[in-house]
């Protein structure tokens, strides 16, 4: 697994964490509850995924899966184009798992989306997006998605086509899918 326990499949537990067993009296183990919510996300049932992830946080507040639950809640809001809420959740994910590069990358993407489609001013969004993408690359230089975020910043914010091209090429080499 890459640095930070990062995984696109949503099932990788963060470094130093293990899968959890069912608490006494609970209908589902934290892992089972997480997988159900994650499957709702995968099926595009974002409202149900959000509700399930929020219930997870209430039912299993000490779970090692909380950073991933918060992250996928952010992804669900992002998919619904609720960028402000996505930013909130990605910021929480970064706070809970500061060495998880994918959370930083998606935070950068959400800031750019806030600038493009919502009410965040470029003067606020661009530095935050650049810092989040930079932090992701500081943690893991080989994360193609972070290079794609930098390409987006270069193209949409800086109008720096050479840098955008270089970063997107790097992203494609690192993450061809």
N, C-alpha and C positions, 0 to 999 in steps of 0.2 A: 504494500500500500504506500502511496506517496506520502511525503511529509504531512504531518497534521492529521493523519488518519482519514485523509480526504478520499471520498468515493462517490462517484456519480450514481451508484446504485442505492444510496441512502441507507444501506444496512451496515456499513463499516462503523464500528464504535471508535470513538476518539482514542488517541494513544493513552495507554495506562488504564483503560476502562474495559470492563468485561460485560458480557450479556448477563442479564439479571434473571433470577428465578422469581416465581410468583410469591408475593407477600401472602401471609396467612389470611384466609377469608376473601381474597381478591378473586374475581371471576377470571381475570386475565393476568398474565405476567406483564411487566412493563414492555418486554420485547414483543409479545403478542399484540398488545395495545398499539405500540408504535407501528408495527407492520400493517395492522388494519388501517390506521390513519394514512400511512405512506401509500398503501394501495389505492385509497380514495384519491390521493393526489395524482398518482400515475394514471388513473382512469379519467382524470379531468373533473372530478367531483370536488372542486376547490372549497366550496362552502362547507361540505361535510368534512373534508380534510381539516379545515381550520377548526371546526367545532371539535373534532376528535383530538387534534393536537392540543387545543386549549383544555379539554377534559383531562388529557394525559398529564399536563402540568399540575392540575389540581389533584389528581389521584396519586401521582408519583413524583412529588416535588423534589425528592432527593435522588432521583434517578440519574445515572450516568448518561442517559440518552437525552437529557434536557437540552443541551446545546443543539443537537440535531433536530429535535422537535421544534425548537424556536426557529432554526434555519428553515425547515420545511414549511413552517407557518408563513415565514417571509416569502418563500417561493410561491406559496399558494396565493398570497395577496398580490405578488408581482404578476402572476398568471391572470389574475382578475383585473389587472391594470390599476390596482389600488396601491400606487407607488409610495404614497406617504406612509401607509401602514407597513409596506414591505421594508422601507428604510428603517422604521422603528424596530421591526423584528430582526433585520440583518445587523443593526447596531447592537441589539441584545446578544445575538449569536457571537459577534466579534468580542463583546465584553466577556461572555462566558467561556469562549474558546479563542483567545487572542492569537494562537499559533495555527489556526485553521485557515489556510489561504483561500479556500473556496468562499467562505463567508465574507472575507474582505473583497473578493472579486465581485460577488453579487451585490454587495453594498455599493461598490463603484457603479455598477450597471444601474442600480436603482436611483442613485443620485442623478445620473445622466437622464434617465427616464423622467424623473421629477422635473428636470430642467426643460426637457423637450415637450412633455405632455401635461404637466401640472403647473404648479405655481412657484417653483423654486427659481430664484434668480441665478443666472449664470455665474455671477460673482461669488455666490455661495456654493453652488453645485460643483463647479469645475475644480476648485481646490480640494474639496472633499472627495470627489471621485478620483482625482489624481493621487491623493494620499492613500486612499483605500486600495487602488490598483497597485501602487508602489509598495505598500505593505505586503500585499499578496505575493509579489515577486521577490521581496526581501525574504519572505519565508520559504518560497519555492519558485525559483527562477524558471523551472521547467513546466509550470502550469500554463498551458496554452490559453485557457480562458482569461487569465489575467492579461496576457499579451493582446487578446482580442478586445478587452476593455480599454487598454491603452490605445489601440488602433481607433476605437470609437471616439475616445477623447480627442485624439489628434485630428480626426476627420471632422467631427461635429463641432468641436469647440475651438480648436487651434487653426483649422483649415490648413493643416500641415500634411499634405498628401504623401510626401516622401516617407515621413515617419509612420503615417497610417498604413501605407503599403508594406513597409518593413515589418511592422508589428503584426499585421494580419498574416503575412507570409510566415513569420516565426510561429504564430498561433497554429497555423495549418500544419507546420512541420511537427510541432509538439502534440497536437490533438487533431489528427486528420478527420476524425468523425465529428 
